[in-house]
């Protein structure tokens, strides 16, 4: 996936997460830093139910609008972390506890923040 197309996809995903009440949404550019993805999207959900809804809404919207399915979806809402792999775009949906524990923003701190919706 070309970088421009990946960025367009990432922005569409951010839009879905924002519309569906994802919290503290961060779009992080990792071009040249990460070997397996160009962009990470991180968001926090206040409950397991919201994690499930955000996952389902992203999957449903991308299937409808782009006929695109995630290459992999890992984790369950009950675990507090769901990862959705769209190739060059990786989506992380966290509970607050898991986001604070893993601190991916710090781990990938060399990345450039393109968008932060609080």
N, CA, C and O of each residue as an XYZ file, in Angstrom:
472
protein
N       0.863     -1.174      0.000
C       0.000      0.000      0.000
C       0.907      1.233      0.000
O       1.811      1.353      0.826
N       0.653      2.130     -0.924
C       1.449      3.353     -0.989
C       1.193      4.201      0.259
O       0.121      4.147      0.862
N       2.200      4.975      0.622
C       2.114      5.770      1.849
C       0.904      6.706      1.849
O       0.235      6.853      2.872
N       0.620      7.343      0.701
C      -0.526      8.264      0.630
C      -1.837      7.526      0.852
O      -2.717      8.024      1.555
N      -1.978      6.343      0.260
C      -3.199      5.549      0.444
C      -3.317      5.083      1.889
O      -4.412      5.053      2.450
N      -2.189      4.721      2.487
C      -2.206      4.292      3.893
C      -2.628      5.451      4.794
O      -3.392      5.255      5.739
N      -2.134      6.659      4.507
C      -2.518      7.818      5.309
C      -4.004      8.124      5.139
O      -4.679      8.472      6.108
N      -4.511      7.999      3.934
C      -5.942      8.209      3.687
C      -6.766      7.186      4.477
O      -7.770      7.541      5.094
N      -6.345      5.928      4.458
C      -7.022      4.890      5.239
C      -6.973      5.217      6.723
O      -7.982      5.111      7.420
N      -5.802      5.615      7.206
C      -5.653      5.942      8.623
C      -6.590      7.075      9.024
O      -7.219      7.017     10.081
N      -6.682      8.083      8.205
C      -7.580      9.209      8.519
C      -9.036      8.777      8.515
O      -9.821      9.248      9.338
N      -9.410      7.891      7.605
C     -10.782      7.364      7.606
C     -11.070      6.607      8.896
O     -12.150      6.742      9.470
N     -10.111      5.816      9.349
C     -10.290      5.055     10.591
C     -10.415      6.000     11.780
O     -11.265      5.800     12.647
N      -9.581      7.018     11.823
C      -9.677      8.018     12.892
C     -11.072      8.639     12.890
O     -11.660      8.852     13.950
N     -11.595      8.926     11.715
C     -12.939      9.495     11.614
C     -14.001      8.589     12.207
O     -14.897      9.055     12.911
N     -13.907      7.294     11.928
C     -14.862      6.334     12.488
C     -14.728      6.297     14.010
O     -15.729      6.341     14.726
N     -13.502      6.216     14.498
C     -13.283      6.154     15.945
C     -13.790      7.411     16.644
O     -14.381      7.331     17.721
N     -13.563      8.558     16.040
C     -14.023      9.824     16.623
C     -15.548      9.889     16.636
O     -16.152     10.276     17.636
N     -16.152      9.515     15.535
C     -17.613      9.536     15.418
C     -18.270      8.588     16.426
O     -19.351      8.869     16.944
N     -17.612      7.480     16.692
C     -18.173      6.459     17.585
C     -17.674      6.586     19.023
O     -17.821      5.662     19.822
N     -17.085      7.734     19.345
C     -16.731      8.070     20.729
C     -15.472      7.385     21.264
O     -15.365      7.132     22.464
N     -14.529      7.087     20.385
C     -13.216      6.681     20.866
C     -12.600      7.875     21.597
O     -12.871      9.022     21.240
N     -11.796      7.624     22.589
C     -11.213      8.700     23.399
C      -9.705      8.765     23.175
O      -9.062      7.747     22.918
N      -9.153      9.964     23.274
C      -7.703     10.170     23.201
C      -7.117      9.458     21.979
O      -6.229      8.614     22.101
N      -7.631      9.817     20.802
C      -7.222      9.172     19.551
C      -5.908      9.791     19.081
O      -5.767     11.011     19.003
N      -4.956      8.922     18.770
C      -3.639      9.364     18.333
C      -3.302      8.688     17.011
O      -3.383      7.465     16.892
N      -2.923      9.491     16.016
C      -2.439      8.978     14.741
C      -0.940      9.236     14.700
O      -0.495     10.384     14.705
N      -0.174      8.164     14.661
C       1.277      8.227     14.765
C       1.901      7.739     13.461
O       1.622      6.626     13.016
N       2.743      8.565     12.852
C       3.449      8.184     11.631
C       4.758      7.497     12.003
O       5.551      8.021     12.785
N       4.968      6.312     11.427
C       6.158      5.526     11.733
C       6.977      5.207     10.485
O       7.779      4.273     10.493
N       6.785      5.969      9.423
C       7.513      5.747      8.176
C       9.013      5.871      8.444
O       9.473      6.869      9.000
N       9.763      4.850      8.044
C      11.203      4.850      8.247
C      11.644      4.436      9.641
O      12.840      4.308      9.903
N      10.691      4.227     10.532
C      11.000      3.861     11.920
C      10.591      2.414     12.193
O      11.286      1.680     12.894
N       9.481      2.030     11.642
C       8.897      0.715     11.883
C       8.932     -0.087     10.579
O       8.586      0.431      9.517
N       9.346     -1.338     10.661
C       9.467     -2.161      9.454
C       8.155     -2.803      9.012
O       8.055     -3.261      7.873
N       7.152     -2.847      9.877
C       5.934     -3.572      9.538
C       4.694     -2.700      9.364
O       3.636     -3.213      8.999
N       4.796     -1.399      9.614
C       3.645     -0.509      9.436
C       4.128      0.921      9.281
O       5.189      1.296      9.780
N       3.325      1.713      8.575
C       3.631      3.139      8.413
C       2.908      4.002      9.436
O       3.378      5.086      9.782
N       1.756      3.520      9.922
C       0.941      4.311     10.837
C       0.358      3.427     11.930
O      -0.068      2.298     11.684
N       0.352      3.966     13.132
C      -0.375      3.374     14.254
C      -1.500      4.336     14.614
O      -1.325      5.555     14.602
N      -2.642      3.773     14.930
C      -3.743      4.542     15.503
C      -4.009      3.945     16.871
O      -4.210      2.738     17.006
N      -4.008      4.798     17.884
C      -4.294      4.359     19.242
C      -5.526      5.099     19.731
O      -5.672      6.301     19.510
N      -6.406      4.375     20.393
C      -7.558      5.017     21.024
C      -7.900      4.270     22.305
O      -7.554      3.103     22.483
N      -8.579      4.969     23.177
C      -8.998      4.409     24.455
C     -10.521      4.328     24.467
O     -11.212      5.203     23.944
N     -11.021      3.269     25.071
C     -12.461      3.084     25.233
C     -12.749      2.894     26.718
O     -11.983      2.232     27.418
N     -13.844      3.467     27.204
C     -14.126      3.421     28.640
C     -14.645      2.078     29.162
O     -14.725      1.873     30.373
N     -14.995      1.165     28.253
C     -15.547     -0.115     28.712
C     -15.282     -1.204     27.675
O     -14.957     -0.919     26.523
N     -15.425     -2.446     28.105
C     -15.275     -3.583     27.183
C     -16.312     -3.499     26.064
O     -16.034     -3.822     24.909
N     -17.485     -3.067     26.429
C     -18.557     -2.930     25.437
C     -18.180     -1.905     24.366
O     -18.453     -2.106     23.183
N     -17.558     -0.820     24.784
C     -17.143      0.210     23.834
C     -15.985     -0.276     22.971
O     -15.932      0.031     21.780
N     -15.056     -1.033     23.558
C     -13.970     -1.622     22.763
C     -14.573     -2.479     21.652
O     -14.165     -2.375     20.495
N     -15.531     -3.315     21.996
C     -16.190     -4.192     21.021
C     -16.893     -3.362     19.946
O     -16.789     -3.664     18.757
N     -17.603     -2.323     20.363
C     -18.340     -1.494     19.404
C     -17.385     -0.778     18.444
O     -17.647     -0.718     17.243
N     -16.279     -0.235     18.967
C     -15.316      0.446     18.109
C     -14.702     -0.530     17.108
O     -14.582     -0.212     15.925
N     -14.318     -1.706     17.573
C     -13.775     -2.732     16.675
C     -14.770     -3.061     15.577
O     -14.421     -3.076     14.397
N     -16.004     -3.324     15.965
C     -17.033     -3.703     14.994
C     -17.341     -2.570     14.021
O     -17.561     -2.812     12.834
N     -17.358     -1.336     14.517
C     -17.658     -0.190     13.654
C     -16.550      0.048     12.631
O     -16.835      0.327     11.466
N     -15.302     -0.059     13.050
C     -14.191      0.101     12.098
C     -14.255     -1.000     11.046
O     -14.156     -0.726      9.850
N     -14.419     -2.233     11.484
C     -14.500     -3.342     10.526
C     -15.662     -3.161      9.558
O     -15.505     -3.345      8.351
N     -16.814     -2.805     10.083
C     -18.000     -2.648      9.240
C     -17.865     -1.507      8.246
O     -18.222     -1.654      7.077
N     -17.357     -0.381      8.698
C     -17.217      0.781      7.815
C     -16.200      0.519      6.708
O     -16.447      0.866      5.553
N     -15.067     -0.084      7.041
C     -14.060     -0.351      6.009
C     -14.529     -1.416      5.031
O     -14.183     -1.367      3.851
N     -15.300     -2.365      5.501
C     -15.862     -3.367      4.595
C     -16.864     -2.717      3.644
O     -16.868     -3.008      2.448
N     -17.710     -1.838      4.175
C     -18.716     -1.160      3.344
C     -18.087     -0.164      2.374
O     -18.374     -0.191      1.177
N     -17.241      0.702      2.885
C     -16.756      1.820      2.069
C     -15.578      1.450      1.169
O     -15.396      2.057      0.114
N     -14.780      0.467      1.571
C     -13.562      0.142      0.815
C     -13.455     -1.325      0.414
O     -12.505     -1.727     -0.257
N     -14.445     -2.123      0.833
C     -14.375     -3.566      0.626
C     -13.050     -4.111      1.152
O     -12.395     -4.926      0.503
N     -12.669     -3.644      2.340
C     -11.389     -3.969      2.948
C     -11.612     -4.682      4.276
O     -12.354     -4.212      5.138
N     -10.957     -5.820      4.419
C     -10.999     -6.570      5.670
C      -9.628     -6.515      6.326
O      -8.606     -6.449      5.642
N      -9.610     -6.543      7.633
C      -8.339     -6.571      8.360
C      -7.616     -7.872      8.049
O      -8.237     -8.930      7.944
N      -6.286     -7.783      7.902
C      -5.491     -8.987      7.708
C      -5.525     -9.869      8.943
O      -5.439    -11.094      8.854
N      -5.652     -9.231     10.088
C      -5.749     -9.957     11.355
C      -6.394     -9.049     12.390
O      -6.224     -7.830     12.366
N      -7.128     -9.659     13.288
C      -7.665     -8.969     14.459
C      -7.263     -9.820     15.653
O      -7.612    -10.996     15.744
N      -6.527     -9.207     16.560
C      -6.021     -9.943     17.717
C      -6.530     -9.310     18.995
O      -6.779     -8.106     19.056
N      -6.682    -10.138     20.012
C      -7.164     -9.661     21.294
C      -8.681     -9.639     21.335
O      -9.359     -9.688     20.308
N      -9.177     -9.565     22.529
C     -10.624     -9.529     22.769
C     -10.948     -8.336     23.651
O     -10.112     -7.916     24.450
N     -12.143     -7.787     23.521
C     -12.527     -6.674     24.389
C     -12.318     -6.971     25.871
O     -11.952     -6.075     26.632
N     -12.543     -8.208     26.287
C     -12.367     -8.567     27.695
C     -10.918     -8.428     28.161
O     -10.666     -8.256     29.354
N      -9.972     -8.500     27.238
C      -8.557     -8.374     27.606
C      -8.134     -6.919     27.767
O      -7.102     -6.632     28.374
N      -8.940     -5.990     27.216
C      -8.609     -4.579     27.301
C      -7.759     -4.066     26.153
O      -7.340     -2.908     26.169
N      -7.494     -4.903     25.156
C      -6.690     -4.464     24.011
C      -7.075     -5.271     22.778
O      -7.002     -6.500     22.776
N      -7.483     -4.567     21.737
C      -7.761     -5.184     20.451
C      -6.857     -4.524     19.422
O      -6.776     -3.298     19.348
N      -6.174     -5.350     18.625
C      -5.310     -4.871     17.563
C      -5.916     -5.290     16.234
O      -6.304     -6.443     16.048
N      -5.992     -4.328     15.305
C      -6.524     -4.604     13.970
C      -5.436     -4.258     12.958
O      -4.946     -3.129     12.926
N      -5.061     -5.234     12.132
C      -3.962     -5.078     11.188
C      -4.517     -4.840      9.786
O      -5.090     -5.734      9.163
N      -4.330     -3.610      9.307
C      -4.721     -3.255      7.948
C      -3.478     -2.998      7.100
O      -3.441     -2.054      6.310
N      -2.470     -3.837      7.267
C      -1.244     -3.706      6.482
C      -0.380     -2.583      7.017
O       0.226     -2.708      8.082
N      -0.323     -1.493      6.285
C       0.497     -0.358      6.699
C      -0.137      0.461      7.815
O       0.482      1.397      8.322
N      -1.353      0.123      8.200
C      -2.057      0.825      9.278
C      -2.465     -0.196     10.336
O      -3.187     -1.152     10.053
N      -1.992      0.023     11.550
C      -2.330     -0.841     12.679
C      -3.176     -0.031     13.667
O      -2.788      1.066     14.072
N      -4.325     -0.577     14.046
C      -5.246      0.085     14.967
C      -5.180     -0.623     16.321
O      -5.302     -1.845     16.402
N      -4.984      0.159     17.376
C      -4.959     -0.360     18.735
C      -6.124      0.281     19.498
O      -6.201      1.505     19.609
N      -7.022     -0.547     20.018
C      -8.133     -0.063     20.834
C      -7.902     -0.601     22.244
O      -7.902     -1.811     22.472
N      -7.708      0.320     23.178
C      -7.316     -0.037     24.541
C      -8.358      0.363     25.575
O      -9.133      1.298     25.374
N      -8.357     -0.366     26.685
C      -8.934      0.165     27.916
C      -7.907      1.156     28.454
O      -6.746      1.115     28.049
N      -8.310      2.035     29.348
C      -7.357      2.998     29.902
C      -6.229      2.283     30.646
O      -5.065      2.670     30.545
N      -6.582      1.251     31.384
C      -5.581      0.503     32.154
C      -4.505     -0.098     31.239
O      -3.314      0.004     31.534
N      -4.918     -0.718     30.144
C      -3.945     -1.348     29.241
C      -3.130     -0.301     28.479
O      -1.944     -0.504     28.220
N      -3.756      0.799     28.127
C      -2.998      1.846     27.431
C      -1.932      2.433     28.355
O      -0.805      2.681     27.928
N      -2.284      2.648     29.595
C      -1.313      3.153     30.568
C      -0.190      2.142     30.810
O       0.962      2.529     31.005
N      -0.519      0.867     30.798
C       0.471     -0.175     31.063
C       1.468     -0.309     29.904
O       2.679     -0.338     30.128
N       0.961     -0.389     28.670
C       1.839     -0.630     27.524
C       2.506      0.633     26.977
O       3.597      0.553     26.412
N       1.884      1.769     27.130
C       2.472      3.063     26.759
C       3.126      3.042     25.372
O       4.298      3.389     25.224
N       2.360      2.634     24.368
C       2.919      2.557     23.017
C       3.381      3.913     22.497
O       4.299      3.986     21.681
N       2.747      4.988     22.968
C       3.184      6.324     22.560
C       4.647      6.548     22.937
O       5.402      7.163     22.185
N       5.034      6.048     24.094
C       6.420      6.192     24.544
C       7.339      5.212     23.823
O       8.447      5.570     23.423
N       6.878      3.985     23.660
C       7.673      2.958     22.990
C       8.019      3.382     21.558
O       9.129      3.143     21.084
N       7.072      4.005     20.885
C       7.265      4.466     19.513
C       7.430      5.986     19.487
O       6.965      6.650     18.561
N       8.084      6.522     20.491
C       8.243      7.971     20.650
C       8.984      8.667     19.527
O       8.879      9.886     19.392
N       9.734      7.929     18.714
C      10.413      8.531     17.572
C       9.431      8.879     16.469
O       9.747      9.672     15.582
N       8.250      8.297     16.517
C       7.228      8.568     15.499
C       6.724      9.993     15.598
O       6.878     10.663     16.619
N       6.119     10.435     14.510
C       5.592     11.798     14.448
C       4.083     11.757     14.659
O       3.373     11.015     13.981
N       3.601     12.557     15.601
C       2.165     12.646     15.857
C       1.544     13.499     14.754
O       1.854     14.683     14.624
N       0.661     12.884     13.958
C      -0.017     13.608     12.886
C      -1.334     14.194     13.351
O      -1.784     15.219     12.837
N      -1.948     13.545     14.320
C      -3.268     13.975     14.786
C      -3.472     13.457     16.194
O      -3.140     12.313     16.506
N      -4.024     14.317     17.042
C      -4.349     13.890     18.405
C      -5.716     14.488     18.735
O      -5.857     15.702     18.882
N      -6.720     13.613     18.849
C      -8.086     14.017     19.179
C      -8.343     13.625     20.610
O      -8.358     12.441     20.945
N      -8.549     14.637     21.475
C      -8.747     14.337     22.889
C     -10.194     14.444     23.286
O     -10.534     14.223     24.448
